[in-house]
Structures are given as structure tokens and as C-alpha cells.
Amino acid sequence: MAQVSLKYLLLLSLFIGLQGCQLTQQETEQQRARPEIFSHYEPDLTTQQVPSEFVDTTAVEPRPIAAPIAVNNTPLAKPRSKDLWQHIANNLTLVFQTNKHTSARVKWYLKQPNYLIKVNKRAAPYLYHIVTRIEQQKLPMELALLPFVESDFRPTIRSSEQAVGVWQLVGATAYHFGVQSDQWYDGRQDILASTDAALAYLSYLHKRFDGDWLHALAAYNSGEGRVKKAIEKNKKLGKKTDYWSLSLPKETAEYIPKLLALSYLLKHPEQGLKRPKLANKALTTEFDVGQQFDFSVIANLSGVGHNQLHKLNPGYLKNQSSPNGPHTLLLPMERRTLLQSKLFRNNFAGEYIVQKDDTLYGIARRFNMSVKDLKALNSKTNNLIKVGEQLRLSQPQTMPESLLVDYNISPYLEQHEEVIATIAVDYLVKPGDSIWSISQLYDVPHKDVATWNKLSATSILKPGTILTLHLPQAKPAEPQVPASEAMLSGIESSLKKP
């Protein structure tokens, strides 16, 4: 019996050994067949977690973190520069093509090497906000240079085609993309409001022209229809349809080379165009007053001169904001400074008493503000709060009549409010016409064209149909008369009286 048992054990041992060899051979073959992509990874079993009852609580010095490396030749993102102009230069991506047009514009800029230094003085309060909007929407950084190409960053400039502001928006386009304009306020002169509209329009054109940014930029300058016709013409003639091959008006033919030349010189300062210095942070803060306000009252409360307030906020045409809004001001201070200022704390900050189980995060979320702003408003350096503590909140309080003065004279001009006479004109619809194209042709809001003719904004027009347009009669602009400084001084004095 013992011999049988011994024989049985020997056979069992031999079987287990053969299975072990087979498994080892299979594992070796699997390792050889492992995809190359995983060959860099070897698990570190010394760092695997084990049940807590077996953990040795002796402190172990952590391993140093390895520096990041590029994977598959993909370059690492460039660190954000502390200088805004350097940051812009680092992120310019459109291809510069050397030809007679771009070379001419490069020479033009180099003849005035201080160009950006001068224009930067006008752009400085707004440029960070523009760059931030462009980055948030993942648009080309070159778009931040368009206000320089369009208008030399002059907020109140008006072209012969009645395009207005740093982005040179015509009335119909601005209206279509949500810019408000009335007797109190022209959003085309509001740098940030017009930026939102211009970027929305450029994004639309980019999609319309199948992702070709040069076509989109050309259409922004000369009109969507004109660029489409140029492309169709080249297709019929069997020619190339890229931007450089199109036959476009002289202004548009110089427009994109000017933008690309400025971009090229920013990336290559050694060529001779002097680059300004500008901190890569917000130098101004958008502040929603929450109600109709008077510039002189805000100036008195904030300590910012009313001339400086008007210069920073050129969209406002009078000394008061419109009853219908907007009521947003750009103030010459960083957000933290604004939240800690007497202007905000004494007039616009609400209050809250800390309750049991409250946290800073919970309070900030309840009152629709960030923890960072809540801490700044209350001069906190940590997240500790205690029951019964009084916190300030960025929640505007209602102050009836406290932000208004009973006068309507702007520090810059007196507005004569009058009804503009219009004349009815019949328009015969042609093939390819749309409500949008007709509105652009006559510089009237496309929504008005639809309303006048009892149509929707997306109605398809039938050739031969007659539309009625109510166009404003041409009238010479009245001269702007500056208000009396003595009068303004008297008003300010009266505001300061108790």
C-alpha cells in the first residue's frame, strides 16, 4: 500500500511540474507578444496598497516627482508668460506667407517702430479681457490683433461706411449679435460688449467658410457675399480658391497681409518693431452696478474721476446709464481691490451672519459668488469662519434714487433727442437674396426687415417679391458741443454736500 501511495505522489508531482512549465512558457509568450506601447511601464509593487491592519505607520520619505517629458514628440504647453504681449506672441498660430503684400506691410510697420508702444496705451485697460475671451472660445490669438488693424484701437472712430468702434461693427451686424444701441448707449463703442459680438461673428464666418480663417477674416472686412462670389468665380474659371488667389477689393487685399505682418513682427521682435510691456493680469474690473446710475455719483463714491470713467466706458453717450441697461462699468482697479474698496463695501455689499454648520464654500455657492471673492471681500487668508461672524457678500443692495442726479448733460456732449424721419422704399427680390443680405445692403437690422414685411428672420425669399424697407432720410450730423466744465464742477460740489 505504501508503494502505491509513493508511486501516486511521484506521478502527481510530475504532473504539477509539467503544468508549471507550461504556464511559465505561456507567460513568456504573452510577454513577448505584449504591445510595444506598454513596454515603458513596469508596475512598482512596493507602492501597492495593503489592508490597513498590516500598514506600517512609520513615516516614509516620498519619492521626488520626475519632471514632465514630451510624449510621442508632442511639445509641452509653453508656461504662461508674466507679460501679456509675450503671451500673445507665444500663442500666434496662423501661417505667415511671404509675398509682395505681406512684405509691403512688414516694411510699413518697420517704418514706425513705436507703433505698438503708442497704441498699447489705448488698449492696455482692455487687452487682457479680450485675450481671455479668445482663449475661452479656443479661437486664434491673431484675433486679439484685429482691433489694432481695424481701428488702431480707437473706440469712437467711425468709418465712411458707418462702421463704429475698435472692431468696426456696422449697425446691422452689431444688432444681430446682441449689441444694444439707443440714445443713451452705443455698444459698438463699448470695447468688451463689441468684443463679444465680433468674436461671435468671426466664429460664425469661420464655420460658414468651412474652417478657413483667412476666408473668414476677409469676409469680416468686406462682407460674406463678396468673398463667396470671389470663390465661386474662381471655381468657374478653374482657379484656386484660397485667399491669396481671390480677386478682392484693395482694402481687403491689404487687410489680411497687415494682420499677418503684425503677427510676424510680434513673434520676431529682432526685426525692429518695439514690443510694449504689459502685465499679464486684469488691470480693470467689470462691475455691474445693478441699476441706473449717474457717472458723477459713481465718480464721487469711488474716487475715480468722471473723465476717467467716461474714457474707460466710451459706450455710454450720456452722463447716465439707460433705464433699460446695461448698467455695467469698467473700473480702473483689480477685482480684489474693488471688493475691498469703500465704494463696494459701503454701497453694494450685502451682509450674512454665519450659522451652525456653515462653510465658506456653502455660503459662496448660496449667494452665487466664488470662495476667492468671498475671502477677498472679508480680508480672509484662510477658510476658517465661526458662528455669529458677520460676512460681507457681493450682492447689490437696493438704493432708490441714490445713484442718479436730475440732469442729462454728458461731460462730452449734449444729446439732442429727436425722431429720425424715414422713407418707404420698395425692393425687388433677386435670386440669392436673403433677409440678412438685404439688411446688410441697406444697413438696417434684419429683424426690422422681417417685421416690416410680416416675415420671420429665417424666411426664404422668392425672386420677384417686392419688400418694403423703411430707410432713414440722410441728414447732416449736428456738431458736438462740449458741456461747460464750470457746470460740471458745480454739480460735483453739490453731490459732495451732506
LUMMI-785050 format. One record per residue (C-alpha): residue number from 1; residue in one letter; chain; z negated, y, x. Coordinates in Angstrom, 3 decimals. Layout:
N
[NUM,"A","A",[Z,Y,X]],
...
This chain:
498
[1,"M","A",[0.000,0.000,0.000]],
[2,"A","A",[-0.881,2.293,2.844]],
[3,"Q","A",[2.525,1.593,4.425]],
[4,"V","A",[4.306,2.534,1.170]],
[5,"S","A",[2.342,5.754,0.914]],
[6,"L","A",[3.109,6.642,4.532]],
[7,"K","A",[6.788,5.949,4.005]],
[8,"Y","A",[6.785,8.066,0.844]],
[9,"L","A",[5.142,11.001,2.663]],
[10,"L","A",[7.693,10.813,5.503]],
[11,"L","A",[10.609,10.910,3.051]],
[12,"L","A",[9.036,13.860,1.178]],
[13,"S","A",[8.555,15.819,4.422]],
[14,"L","A",[12.147,15.173,5.447]],
[15,"F","A",[13.421,16.409,2.050]],
[16,"I","A",[11.376,19.627,2.210]],
[17,"G","A",[12.589,20.305,5.732]],
[18,"L","A",[16.233,19.944,4.705]],
[19,"Q","A",[15.704,22.330,1.758]],
[20,"G","A",[14.117,24.832,4.094]],
[21,"C","A",[17.093,24.679,6.439]],
[22,"Q","A",[19.463,25.125,3.522]],
[23,"L","A",[17.560,28.188,2.237]],
[24,"T","A",[17.486,29.686,5.714]],
[25,"Q","A",[21.232,29.151,6.059]],
[26,"Q","A",[21.839,30.740,2.623]],
[27,"E","A",[19.696,33.761,3.523]],
[28,"T","A",[21.588,34.162,6.812]],
[29,"E","A",[24.931,34.091,4.989]],
[30,"Q","A",[23.686,36.633,2.417]],
[31,"Q","A",[22.541,38.931,5.204]],
[32,"R","A",[25.979,38.679,6.838]],
[33,"A","A",[27.652,39.433,3.516]],
[34,"R","A",[25.389,42.469,2.841]],
[35,"P","A",[27.490,45.606,2.213]],
[36,"E","A",[27.664,47.903,5.235]],
[37,"I","A",[26.362,50.826,3.175]],
[38,"F","A",[22.876,49.277,3.201]],
[39,"S","A",[22.806,48.421,6.904]],
[40,"H","A",[20.871,51.592,7.753]],
[41,"Y","A",[17.947,50.658,5.542]],
[42,"E","A",[15.147,48.368,6.671]],
[43,"P","A",[12.063,48.227,4.415]],
[44,"D","A",[8.785,49.145,6.115]],
[45,"L","A",[6.349,46.540,4.823]],
[46,"T","A",[3.389,48.292,6.435]],
[47,"T","A",[3.528,51.043,3.809]],
[48,"Q","A",[3.774,48.758,0.747]],
[49,"Q","A",[1.023,49.266,-1.826]],
[50,"V","A",[-1.535,46.515,-2.431]],
[51,"P","A",[-4.180,46.155,-5.153]],
[52,"S","A",[-6.850,48.833,-4.849]],
[53,"E","A",[-9.706,46.398,-4.250]],
[54,"F","A",[-8.064,45.462,-0.932]],
[55,"V","A",[-7.318,49.008,0.236]],
[56,"D","A",[-8.999,50.125,3.415]],
[57,"T","A",[-10.207,53.684,2.737]],
[58,"T","A",[-10.171,54.602,6.427]],
[59,"A","A",[-8.059,57.744,6.874]],
[60,"V","A",[-4.684,57.124,8.455]],
[61,"E","A",[-2.711,59.950,10.102]],
[62,"P","A",[0.581,60.446,8.185]],
[63,"R","A",[3.864,59.896,9.955]],
[64,"P","A",[5.890,63.004,10.800]],
[65,"I","A",[8.739,63.661,8.369]],
[66,"A","A",[12.126,63.329,10.003]],
[67,"A","A",[14.430,66.353,9.972]],
[68,"P","A",[17.198,66.173,7.341]],
[69,"I","A",[20.559,64.947,8.589]],
[70,"A","A",[24.047,65.188,7.163]],
[71,"V","A",[25.228,62.044,5.352]],
[72,"N","A",[28.878,60.954,5.385]],
[73,"N","A",[29.895,64.167,7.176]],
[74,"T","A",[28.748,66.286,4.183]],
[75,"P","A",[27.439,69.596,5.598]],
[76,"L","A",[23.910,70.582,4.671]],
[77,"A","A",[23.454,73.657,2.474]],
[78,"K","A",[23.007,76.816,4.518]],
[79,"P","A",[19.491,78.275,4.389]],
[80,"R","A",[19.246,81.361,2.204]],
[81,"S","A",[19.554,84.472,4.340]],
[82,"K","A",[16.965,87.240,4.034]],
[83,"D","A",[19.855,89.736,3.995]],
[84,"L","A",[21.856,89.845,0.761]],
[85,"W","A",[25.155,90.800,2.392]],
[86,"Q","A",[24.802,87.944,4.873]],
[87,"H","A",[24.052,85.615,1.960]],
[88,"I","A",[27.214,86.796,0.176]],
[89,"A","A",[29.273,86.298,3.343]],
[90,"N","A",[27.865,82.784,3.820]],
[91,"N","A",[28.993,81.725,0.342]],
[92,"L","A",[32.538,83.116,0.114]],
[93,"T","A",[34.906,80.230,-0.616]],
[94,"L","A",[38.360,81.463,-1.679]],
[95,"V","A",[41.073,80.746,0.893]],
[96,"F","A",[42.368,83.757,2.808]],
[97,"Q","A",[46.137,83.594,3.221]],
[98,"T","A",[47.651,85.715,5.968]],
[99,"N","A",[50.730,87.570,4.767]],
[100,"K","A",[52.063,91.124,4.709]],
[101,"H","A",[49.977,92.004,1.620]],
[102,"T","A",[46.607,90.797,2.917]],
[103,"S","A",[47.317,92.141,6.412]],
[104,"A","A",[48.026,95.591,4.967]],
[105,"R","A",[44.726,95.582,3.044]],
[106,"V","A",[42.787,94.441,6.135]],
[107,"K","A",[44.239,97.400,8.060]],
[108,"W","A",[43.357,99.707,5.139]],
[109,"Y","A",[39.676,98.692,5.262]],
[110,"L","A",[39.504,98.887,9.042]],
[111,"K","A",[40.695,102.498,8.928]],
[112,"Q","A",[37.453,103.306,7.073]],
[113,"P","A",[34.869,101.053,8.785]],
[114,"N","A",[31.931,102.714,6.956]],
[115,"Y","A",[33.344,101.919,3.503]],
[116,"L","A",[30.746,99.289,2.562]],
[117,"I","A",[27.897,101.322,4.047]],
[118,"K","A",[28.749,104.187,1.674]],
[119,"V","A",[29.448,102.147,-1.455]],
[120,"N","A",[26.391,99.960,-0.881]],
[121,"K","A",[24.191,102.960,-1.694]],
[122,"R","A",[25.517,102.877,-5.273]],
[123,"A","A",[25.439,99.077,-5.511]],
[124,"A","A",[22.015,98.377,-3.976]],
[125,"P","A",[19.894,98.513,-7.178]],
[126,"Y","A",[22.184,96.031,-8.981]],
[127,"L","A",[23.831,93.731,-6.427]],
[128,"Y","A",[21.034,91.142,-6.278]],
[129,"H","A",[21.148,90.764,-10.080]],
[130,"I","A",[24.942,90.344,-10.008]],
[131,"V","A",[24.780,87.706,-7.252]],
[132,"T","A",[22.051,85.831,-9.143]],
[133,"R","A",[24.161,85.711,-12.319]],
[134,"I","A",[27.182,84.449,-10.356]],
[135,"E","A",[25.121,81.690,-8.718]],
[136,"Q","A",[23.541,80.661,-12.008]],
[137,"Q","A",[27.010,80.205,-13.525]],
[138,"K","A",[28.377,78.479,-10.388]],
[139,"L","A",[31.202,80.998,-10.014]],
[140,"P","A",[32.907,82.037,-6.744]],
[141,"M","A",[30.846,84.516,-4.745]],
[142,"E","A",[34.000,86.652,-4.333]],
[143,"L","A",[33.400,87.890,-7.887]],
[144,"A","A",[30.444,89.907,-6.570]],
[145,"L","A",[33.006,91.989,-4.652]],
[146,"L","A",[35.146,92.799,-7.710]],
[147,"P","A",[33.183,95.960,-8.689]],
[148,"F","A",[33.961,97.308,-5.202]],
[149,"V","A",[37.667,96.560,-5.605]],
[150,"E","A",[37.817,97.731,-9.234]],
[151,"S","A",[35.859,100.974,-9.068]],
[152,"D","A",[34.152,101.457,-5.684]],
[153,"F","A",[31.034,100.656,-7.750]],
[154,"R","A",[31.157,103.864,-9.805]],
[155,"P","A",[29.502,103.202,-13.201]],
[156,"T","A",[31.028,106.072,-15.166]],
[157,"I","A",[34.594,106.039,-13.831]],
[158,"R","A",[37.342,105.887,-16.466]],
[159,"S","A",[40.930,104.837,-15.714]],
[160,"S","A",[44.113,106.213,-17.254]],
[161,"E","A",[44.188,103.009,-19.341]],
[162,"Q","A",[40.691,103.853,-20.662]],
[163,"A","A",[39.026,101.069,-18.702]],
[164,"V","A",[35.413,102.046,-18.012]],
[165,"G","A",[32.625,101.196,-15.588]],
[166,"V","A",[32.209,99.216,-12.386]],
[167,"W","A",[34.053,96.230,-13.918]],
[168,"Q","A",[36.723,98.442,-15.550]],
[169,"L","A",[36.498,96.901,-19.024]],
[170,"V","A",[38.665,98.198,-21.879]],
[171,"G","A",[37.051,98.623,-25.269]],
[172,"A","A",[38.574,95.560,-26.979]],
[173,"T","A",[37.631,93.145,-24.177]],
[174,"A","A",[34.095,94.526,-23.931]],
[175,"Y","A",[33.636,94.272,-27.698]],
[176,"H","A",[34.999,90.716,-27.766]],
[177,"F","A",[32.480,89.623,-25.126]],
[178,"G","A",[29.473,91.216,-26.793]],
[179,"V","A",[29.147,94.645,-25.190]],
[180,"Q","A",[27.649,97.240,-27.519]],
[181,"S","A",[29.089,100.739,-27.701]],
[182,"D","A",[28.220,103.622,-30.015]],
[183,"Q","A",[27.405,107.317,-29.859]],
[184,"W","A",[24.128,106.557,-28.076]],
[185,"Y","A",[25.161,103.886,-25.607]],
[186,"D","A",[28.254,102.537,-23.838]],
[187,"G","A",[27.586,99.048,-22.492]],
[188,"R","A",[30.634,99.265,-20.227]],
[189,"Q","A",[28.651,101.784,-18.160]],
[190,"D","A",[25.572,99.535,-18.196]],
[191,"I","A",[26.020,97.589,-14.952]],
[192,"L","A",[24.185,94.419,-15.985]],
[193,"A","A",[25.491,94.273,-19.568]],
[194,"S","A",[29.053,94.778,-18.330]],
[195,"T","A",[28.485,92.153,-15.619]],
[196,"D","A",[27.613,89.576,-18.271]],
[197,"A","A",[30.790,90.439,-20.201]],
[198,"A","A",[33.038,90.483,-17.117]],
[199,"L","A",[31.797,87.099,-15.892]],
[200,"A","A",[32.255,85.607,-19.362]],
[201,"Y","A",[35.821,86.977,-19.469]],
[202,"L","A",[36.605,85.678,-15.975]],
[203,"S","A",[35.238,82.230,-16.875]],
[204,"Y","A",[37.473,82.217,-19.957]],
[205,"L","A",[40.529,83.172,-17.873]],
[206,"H","A",[39.701,80.521,-15.278]],
[207,"K","A",[39.820,77.822,-17.976]],
[208,"R","A",[42.896,79.411,-19.570]],
[209,"F","A",[44.816,79.168,-16.290]],
[210,"D","A",[43.801,75.570,-15.583]],
[211,"G","A",[41.225,76.350,-12.922]],
[212,"D","A",[43.398,78.666,-10.785]],
[213,"W","A",[41.170,81.552,-9.715]],
[214,"L","A",[43.998,83.701,-8.331]],
[215,"H","A",[45.853,83.499,-11.665]],
[216,"A","A",[42.600,84.289,-13.486]],
[217,"L","A",[41.913,87.326,-11.281]],
[218,"A","A",[45.482,88.578,-11.714]],
[219,"A","A",[45.094,88.241,-15.495]],
[220,"Y","A",[41.787,90.136,-15.347]],
[221,"N","A",[43.622,93.020,-13.704]],
[222,"S","A",[46.955,93.122,-15.541]],
[223,"G","A",[46.417,91.100,-18.705]],
[224,"E","A",[46.588,87.464,-19.696]],
[225,"G","A",[50.004,87.781,-21.367]],
[226,"R","A",[51.690,89.380,-18.369]],
[227,"V","A",[50.607,86.629,-15.985]],
[228,"K","A",[51.657,83.934,-18.463]],
[229,"K","A",[55.115,85.477,-18.774]],
[230,"A","A",[55.473,85.647,-14.981]],
[231,"I","A",[54.549,81.964,-14.706]],
[232,"E","A",[56.992,80.948,-17.466]],
[233,"K","A",[59.755,82.992,-15.856]],
[234,"N","A",[59.296,81.198,-12.533]],
[235,"K","A",[59.251,77.815,-14.257]],
[236,"K","A",[62.598,78.530,-15.916]],
[237,"L","A",[64.079,79.601,-12.573]],
[238,"G","A",[62.727,76.526,-10.825]],
[239,"K","A",[60.465,78.615,-8.598]],
[240,"K","A",[56.864,78.061,-7.530]],
[241,"T","A",[54.205,79.359,-9.931]],
[242,"D","A",[51.359,80.081,-7.513]],
[243,"Y","A",[50.049,83.655,-7.482]],
[244,"W","A",[51.961,84.659,-4.343]],
[245,"S","A",[55.279,83.587,-5.906]],
[246,"L","A",[54.893,85.582,-9.138]],
[247,"S","A",[56.557,88.897,-9.902]],
[248,"L","A",[53.681,91.157,-10.980]],
[249,"P","A",[53.114,94.944,-11.210]],
[250,"K","A",[52.456,96.735,-7.916]],
[251,"E","A",[48.790,97.352,-8.767]],
[252,"T","A",[48.166,93.651,-9.424]],
[253,"A","A",[50.194,92.633,-6.367]],
[254,"E","A",[47.774,94.699,-4.249]],
[255,"Y","A",[44.641,93.818,-6.234]],
[256,"I","A",[44.017,90.250,-5.041]],
[257,"P","A",[45.004,90.978,-1.407]],
[258,"K","A",[42.421,93.764,-1.466]],
[259,"L","A",[39.731,91.387,-2.712]],
[260,"L","A",[40.651,88.667,-0.197]],
[261,"A","A",[40.816,91.173,2.652]],
[262,"L","A",[37.321,92.449,1.849]],
[263,"S","A",[36.065,88.858,1.682]],
[264,"Y","A",[37.695,88.022,5.030]],
[265,"L","A",[36.191,91.048,6.775]],
[266,"L","A",[32.744,90.277,5.388]],
[267,"K","A",[32.938,86.806,6.913]],
[268,"H","A",[34.256,88.247,10.192]],
[269,"P","A",[32.261,91.427,10.950]],
[270,"E","A",[33.528,91.290,14.522]],
[271,"Q","A",[36.837,92.623,13.132]],
[272,"G","A",[35.235,96.050,12.681]],
[273,"L","A",[34.164,96.573,9.041]],
[274,"K","A",[30.487,97.506,9.191]],
[275,"R","A",[28.256,95.339,7.019]],
[276,"P","A",[25.294,97.019,5.252]],
[277,"K","A",[21.722,95.789,5.454]],
[278,"L","A",[20.121,94.924,2.110]],
[279,"A","A",[17.064,92.799,1.349]],
[280,"N","A",[17.871,89.582,-0.483]],
[281,"K","A",[15.489,90.249,-3.366]],
[282,"A","A",[15.387,92.244,-6.596]],
[283,"L","A",[14.795,95.931,-5.894]],
[284,"T","A",[14.813,96.764,-9.603]],
[285,"T","A",[13.443,95.050,-12.705]],
[286,"E","A",[14.882,94.748,-16.203]],
[287,"F","A",[12.277,95.899,-18.696]],
[288,"D","A",[12.612,95.524,-22.470]],
[289,"V","A",[10.666,98.417,-23.983]],
[290,"G","A",[10.798,96.671,-27.365]],
[291,"Q","A",[11.506,99.767,-29.452]],
[292,"Q","A",[13.479,103.005,-29.456]],
[293,"F","A",[12.358,105.181,-26.572]],
[294,"D","A",[12.844,108.619,-25.084]],
[295,"F","A",[13.704,108.904,-21.393]],
[296,"S","A",[11.326,111.802,-20.825]],
[297,"V","A",[8.385,109.873,-22.291]],
[298,"I","A",[9.119,106.778,-20.166]],
[299,"A","A",[9.547,109.015,-17.114]],
[300,"N","A",[6.185,110.647,-17.813]],
[301,"L","A",[4.416,107.301,-18.343]],
[302,"S","A",[5.975,105.540,-15.349]],
[303,"G","A",[6.031,108.343,-12.825]],
[304,"V","A",[9.756,107.741,-12.266]],
[305,"G","A",[11.837,110.927,-12.524]],
[306,"H","A",[14.034,111.150,-15.644]],
[307,"N","A",[17.069,111.903,-13.462]],
[308,"Q","A",[16.467,108.695,-11.511]],
[309,"L","A",[16.004,106.731,-14.753]],
[310,"H","A",[19.323,108.021,-16.103]],
[311,"K","A",[21.093,107.326,-12.828]],
[312,"L","A",[19.832,103.718,-12.835]],
[313,"N","A",[20.755,103.293,-16.518]],
[314,"P","A",[24.131,105.053,-16.956]],
[315,"G","A",[24.894,103.132,-20.157]],
[316,"Y","A",[22.628,105.456,-22.149]],
[317,"L","A",[24.544,108.559,-23.227]],
[318,"K","A",[21.610,110.494,-24.692]],
[319,"N","A",[18.005,111.060,-23.838]],
[320,"Q","A",[17.009,108.422,-26.387]],
[321,"S","A",[17.987,104.807,-26.843]],
[322,"S","A",[19.844,103.871,-30.010]],
[323,"P","A",[17.732,102.994,-33.086]],
[324,"N","A",[19.694,99.716,-33.154]],
[325,"G","A",[19.145,98.915,-29.487]],
[326,"P","A",[19.418,97.911,-26.791]],
[327,"H","A",[16.043,99.119,-25.536]],
[328,"T","A",[16.220,97.630,-22.032]],
[329,"L","A",[15.717,99.747,-18.933]],
[330,"L","A",[16.221,99.030,-15.260]],
[331,"L","A",[13.193,100.340,-13.361]],
[332,"P","A",[13.135,101.023,-9.592]],
[333,"M","A",[10.363,98.564,-8.771]],
[334,"E","A",[9.869,94.855,-8.206]],
[335,"R","A",[8.658,92.769,-11.151]],
[336,"R","A",[5.187,92.213,-9.690]],
[337,"T","A",[4.797,95.954,-9.124]],
[338,"L","A",[5.885,96.648,-12.717]],
[339,"L","A",[3.399,94.156,-14.179]],
[340,"Q","A",[0.578,95.708,-12.159]],
[341,"S","A",[1.565,99.317,-12.915]],
[342,"K","A",[-0.422,101.597,-15.221]],
[343,"L","A",[2.738,102.080,-17.284]],
[344,"F","A",[2.796,98.402,-18.256]],
[345,"R","A",[-0.921,97.644,-18.369]],
[346,"N","A",[-1.870,100.666,-20.459]],
[347,"N","A",[1.052,100.681,-22.870]],
[348,"F","A",[2.798,97.323,-23.074]],
[349,"A","A",[0.330,94.584,-22.135]],
[350,"G","A",[-1.485,92.666,-24.865]],
[351,"E","A",[-4.867,91.016,-24.310]],
[352,"Y","A",[-6.235,87.484,-24.700]],
[353,"I","A",[-9.762,86.076,-24.412]],
[354,"V","A",[-9.904,82.710,-22.621]],
[355,"Q","A",[-11.165,79.883,-24.867]],
[356,"K","A",[-12.647,76.483,-24.024]],
[357,"D","A",[-10.063,74.015,-22.604]],
[358,"D","A",[-7.525,76.828,-21.938]],
[359,"T","A",[-5.332,76.660,-18.830]],
[360,"L","A",[-3.103,79.307,-17.264]],
[361,"Y","A",[-0.074,77.122,-17.953]],
[362,"G","A",[-1.015,76.673,-21.609]],
[363,"I","A",[-1.646,80.399,-22.132]],
[364,"A","A",[1.606,81.378,-20.387]],
[365,"R","A",[3.586,78.897,-22.488]],
[366,"R","A",[1.935,80.085,-25.723]],
[367,"F","A",[2.918,83.690,-25.052]],
[368,"N","A",[6.402,82.915,-23.677]],
[369,"M","A",[5.817,84.052,-20.110]],
[370,"S","A",[5.711,82.399,-16.698]],
[371,"V","A",[2.495,81.433,-14.897]],
[372,"K","A",[3.699,83.592,-11.981]],
[373,"D","A",[3.943,86.689,-14.210]],
[374,"L","A",[0.594,85.943,-15.869]],
[375,"K","A",[-1.102,85.713,-12.466]],
[376,"A","A",[0.610,88.872,-11.211]],
[377,"L","A",[-0.372,90.822,-14.328]],
[378,"N","A",[-4.005,89.823,-13.808]],
[379,"S","A",[-4.030,90.096,-9.978]],
[380,"K","A",[-4.864,86.398,-9.593]],
[381,"T","A",[-4.237,84.437,-6.403]],
[382,"N","A",[-5.228,81.046,-7.895]],
[383,"N","A",[-5.179,79.239,-11.253]],
[384,"L","A",[-8.910,79.483,-11.988]],
[385,"I","A",[-9.990,81.023,-15.296]],
[386,"K","A",[-13.308,80.984,-17.181]],
[387,"V","A",[-14.247,81.004,-20.856]],
[388,"G","A",[-14.605,84.546,-22.165]],
[389,"E","A",[-12.399,86.063,-19.451]],
[390,"Q","A",[-10.035,88.776,-20.697]],
[391,"L","A",[-6.398,88.323,-19.633]],
[392,"R","A",[-3.542,90.776,-19.921]],
[393,"L","A",[-0.301,89.429,-21.420]],
[394,"S","A",[3.294,90.693,-21.143]],
[395,"Q","A",[3.506,91.022,-24.905]],
[396,"P","A",[4.602,94.530,-26.008]],
[397,"Q","A",[2.191,96.332,-28.305]],
[398,"T","A",[3.496,98.453,-31.164]],
[399,"M","A",[3.159,102.173,-30.512]],
[400,"P","A",[4.672,104.019,-33.512]],
[401,"E","A",[6.310,107.320,-32.566]],
[402,"S","A",[4.679,107.254,-29.115]],
[403,"L","A",[7.926,106.801,-27.185]],
[404,"L","A",[10.029,109.413,-28.991]],
[405,"V","A",[10.412,113.179,-28.841]],
[406,"D","A",[12.168,115.136,-31.582]],
[407,"Y","A",[15.240,116.299,-29.694]],
[408,"N","A",[18.675,114.849,-28.932]],
[409,"I","A",[19.844,116.589,-25.763]],
[410,"S","A",[20.661,114.429,-22.753]],
[411,"P","A",[19.824,115.662,-19.255]],
[412,"Y","A",[23.572,115.441,-18.541]],
[413,"L","A",[25.475,116.386,-21.666]],
[414,"E","A",[25.219,117.348,-25.285]],
[415,"Q","A",[26.992,114.872,-27.526]],
[416,"H","A",[28.953,116.283,-30.454]],
[417,"E","A",[28.820,113.625,-33.142]],
[418,"E","A",[31.915,113.671,-35.312]],
[419,"V","A",[34.092,111.263,-37.205]],
[420,"I","A",[37.304,110.387,-35.361]],
[421,"A","A",[40.341,110.633,-37.599]],
[422,"T","A",[42.592,107.560,-37.776]],
[423,"I","A",[46.171,106.976,-38.851]],
[424,"A","A",[47.539,103.823,-40.516]],
[425,"V","A",[50.377,102.138,-38.593]],
[426,"D","A",[52.459,99.133,-39.651]],
[427,"Y","A",[53.092,96.435,-37.044]],
[428,"L","A",[55.771,93.742,-37.374]],
[429,"V","A",[54.507,90.408,-36.005]],
[430,"K","A",[56.738,88.923,-33.294]],
[431,"P","A",[56.927,85.306,-32.057]],
[432,"G","A",[53.966,84.554,-29.795]],
[433,"D","A",[51.803,87.360,-31.201]],
[434,"S","A",[48.137,86.757,-31.924]],
[435,"I","A",[45.382,88.967,-33.321]],
[436,"W","A",[43.909,89.098,-29.807]],
[437,"S","A",[47.169,90.138,-28.107]],
[438,"I","A",[47.856,92.830,-30.740]],
[439,"S","A",[44.315,94.197,-30.385]],
[440,"Q","A",[44.773,94.404,-26.608]],
[441,"L","A",[48.128,96.113,-27.027]],
[442,"Y","A",[46.609,98.900,-29.137]],
[443,"D","A",[43.137,98.851,-27.518]],
[444,"V","A",[41.257,98.179,-30.752]],
[445,"P","A",[38.690,95.424,-31.456]],
[446,"H","A",[40.401,92.201,-32.514]],
[447,"K","A",[37.736,91.732,-35.206]],
[448,"D","A",[38.818,95.045,-36.759]],
[449,"V","A",[42.480,93.965,-36.755]],
[450,"A","A",[41.440,90.838,-38.659]],
[451,"T","A",[39.240,92.783,-41.110]],
[452,"W","A",[41.902,95.400,-41.856]],
[453,"N","A",[44.323,92.636,-42.832]],
[454,"K","A",[41.845,90.268,-44.540]],
[455,"L","A",[42.276,87.588,-41.872]],
[456,"S","A",[39.912,85.604,-39.686]],
[457,"A","A",[39.774,86.242,-35.936]],
[458,"T","A",[41.494,82.895,-35.313]],
[459,"S","A",[44.227,83.188,-37.958]],
[460,"I","A",[47.718,82.112,-36.836]],
[461,"L","A",[50.242,84.890,-37.426]],
[462,"K","A",[53.660,84.216,-38.901]],
[463,"P","A",[56.560,86.134,-37.289]],
[464,"G","A",[57.878,88.795,-39.664]],
[465,"T","A",[54.486,89.510,-41.212]],
[466,"I","A",[53.518,93.184,-41.384]],
[467,"L","A",[49.989,94.089,-40.277]],
[468,"T","A",[48.266,97.412,-40.872]],
[469,"L","A",[46.428,98.998,-37.945]],
[470,"H","A",[44.102,102.000,-38.203]],
[471,"L","A",[44.519,103.764,-34.877]],
[472,"P","A",[42.513,106.804,-33.735]],
[473,"Q","A",[44.526,110.005,-33.501]],
[474,"A","A",[44.909,111.326,-29.980]],
[475,"K","A",[42.626,114.266,-29.324]],
[476,"P","A",[41.828,116.076,-26.063]],
[477,"A","A",[38.401,115.302,-24.742]],
[478,"E","A",[35.910,118.150,-25.010]],
[479,"P","A",[34.364,119.363,-21.766]],
[480,"Q","A",[30.929,118.050,-20.868]],
[481,"V","A",[28.302,120.800,-20.877]],
[482,"P","A",[25.210,120.213,-18.719]],
[483,"A","A",[21.886,120.772,-20.517]],
[484,"S","A",[19.560,123.520,-19.407]],
[485,"E","A",[17.137,122.436,-16.711]],
[486,"A","A",[14.680,125.076,-17.933]],
[487,"M","A",[14.705,123.492,-21.381]],
[488,"L","A",[14.018,120.052,-19.926]],
[489,"S","A",[11.168,121.406,-17.814]],
[490,"G","A",[9.618,122.905,-20.923]],
[491,"I","A",[9.880,119.585,-22.749]],
[492,"E","A",[8.312,117.713,-19.888]],
[493,"S","A",[5.451,120.222,-19.755]],
[494,"S","A",[4.787,119.770,-23.455]],
[495,"L","A",[4.748,115.976,-23.033]],
[496,"K","A",[2.049,116.228,-20.375]],
[497,"K","A",[-0.273,118.272,-22.604]],
[498,"P","A",[-3.104,116.308,-24.239]],
